[in-house]
């Protein structure tokens, strides 16, 4: 295991992102379609926030259906915007950060995902799952 391996070796490079003008129903569809738990919110290429599936669960009655068969989530989602629900005070990491540096941040801050930037532009996302998969390959 090389302690100097850059995070770019294990990060997800194909970014699924939201714009602040998207709605929460769109976000939920992306979470489910791509089987992911975190979606960066961007304006052009700059990251302005992070939405997690847990954020949606906090405001909804996950998978609930009312007596008339309508999804309650849809009604609740229309009451909030992405800006209101997303995390705004983000910790980001530089593309040149090493895997141990990133692991330390994830462990200490109790995050499950970190946006990866290069010259202020979002270039990837690294999750605890990415780190676990990397460790599995090492052993």
Residue, then its C-alpha position, 0 to 999 in steps of 0.5 A: x500500500x503506497x501512502x502517497x497514492x493520490x485520491x484521484x486513483x480511487x475517487x468517482x470521476x463520473x459526477x452526478x450533480x444537481x443545480x440549485x434550481x433542480x427540485x428535490x423529486x429530481x434529486x430523489x430519482x437520481x439517488x435511486x437510479x444511480x444507487x448513490x447517497x451524496x450528490x454535489x450541487x453545482x453552479x457551472x463547475x463550482x461546487x456550492x453544496x452537497x445533498x445527501x439521501x439522509x437530508x431527504x429522509x429528514x424532511x420526508x416520510x421516506x417511501x410513504x404513500x397517503x390514503x389516496x395513493x399519492x406519494x407524500x414525499x412529492x408534496x413535502x419536496x415541493x415545500x423545500x428547495x435544494x438550497x434549503x436542504x443541502x449542506x453549504x459549509x463544505x470541506x473539499x479536498x484537492x485532487x493531489x491529496x493522498x488517500x491517508x489524508x482523505x481517510x483522516x478527514x473522513x474519520x475525524x469529521x464523520x463525513x461519508x463523502x468529500x468533493x474533490x476539486x482542482x483549481x476550484x473546479x469539481x472533478x470528483x467525489x470520494x466516499x467511505x465506500x471508495x476507501x473501503x473498496x481500495x482497502x479490500x483490494x490491498x488485502 
